[in-house]
Amino acid sequence: MPETIPTLPDTFFENIDQYSFGEIGFAVAKQFIQNEIPEGDLKSIIDNFPDFDAPLVRLEEGLYVLELFHGPTLAFKDFGARFMAGILSHFVAQENKELNILVATSGDTGSAVAGGFYKVPGINVFILYPSGKVSEIQEKQLTTWGENITAIEVQGTFDDCQRMVKQAFTDEQIKAKLQLTSANSINIARLIPQSFYYFHAYAQLLYEGKTATGGGRGWDELVFSVPSGNFGNLTAGLFAQRMGLPVSKFIASTNINDVVPEYLQSHVFSPRASQQTISNAMDVGNPSNFARMKELMPTAEAMQEKISGFAFSDDETREVMRKVYNKYKYVIDPHGAVGYLGLMDYKKNQNVNGIFLETAHPAKFVDVVEPVLQQKIEIPDHLQQFIKKKKNSIPIANSFVELKNFLLR
Ligand SMILES: *Cc1c(COP(=O)(O)O)cnc(C)c1O
């Protein structure tokens, strides 16, 4: 958790619609990083980031989608991975030593990390994934990078991969030879850049000439609906609000893994095992960012003031995917659909300007989306590129010794 979250000056908000995404990113990152990284260096990190946009798309008056799926692996996690890569490579360059990143993945995190660190000088990435237990598209997104990215295909489960990674971090011989780090999602460097796009969304609304009915350049009511699992994205939004972004409410939209909406109702937090759903990146029973949320809003009452929570079933999710397609000819993925549902529930009683986050491209979830819409989904070019490429992995047994031998080869 940052020690303090300083607010941005009024002039920043007055001129925000004239700033590029990169300029917004720099102004925001500066507040967090302070003097830990010299300004010139931070600028060059941000200059390379993000090289993909987060466009705001209008569905109708007062209803917008923030598309966060234009990165290399078509999900919002690309923002965090790319920024973290920039920050780490800054420190690596200072130390003049190679850094090795070990990450176990059940699918999506590994490819976002690979995309973020691809061709970053001085950094090697080793991704362990369970053989036969990721989808074909996911496997291609893990195994076709080349260069500094190595995919290690483990004859075992995700838990085996995770256990082997943990063991590597404590092995004296490996530590003596290789400088190791993890790309764990609790890392604050992955959260900071996720606050950039809340400002960027606001800037795009102003740019559109959208002003509040209440006058001036502010908004009567601006709400963001965030499809949530570990609540990193929503926490990043709370940071943006602390820094001065005029958001009146966040909507915590979840699938049936609803510990946070439940907490907002009952004031009791009861983490439990997760249940599988069609919005599987949000199948989290004990959200790791809840501790950060509690630090910003220590009581349930304080949290209720800032956040409304709603939870939805898979059937509701499928139904609304059809509804949105029929009404707007716009395809949403199951995660974005949960965000849309939360926003609609909130809007029933409040006439607000609402933005829901679309966290992944629908093509990533063709298996769910196509049967629901009875419609072929267009696979974007850069996903096609992955699919066409040849898989290249290092197969190893479910054995730490094999991993160790490979790393020390
Ligand atoms: C990770 C993920 C989420 C959940 O985000 P959190 O920050 O963990 O709440 C939502 N949608 C998609 C597509 C994701 O990959």
The ligand as a Gaussian input file, in Angstrom:
#p B3LYP/6-31G(d) Opt

LIG

0 1
 C       -8.281000     -10.733000     -13.718000
 C       -9.544000     -10.437000     -14.437000
 C      -10.663000      -9.829000     -13.797000
 C      -10.661000      -9.511000     -12.325000
 O       -9.856000      -8.419000     -11.999000
 P       -9.421000      -8.156000     -10.487000
 O       -8.478000      -7.018000     -10.542000
 O       -8.770000      -9.437000     -10.019000
 O      -10.663000      -7.865000      -9.728000
 C      -11.760000      -9.512000     -14.553000
 N      -11.839000      -9.816000     -15.863000
 C      -10.809000     -10.413000     -16.511000
 C      -10.956000     -10.725000     -17.955000
 C       -9.629000     -10.731000     -15.832000
 O       -8.619000     -11.338000     -16.492000

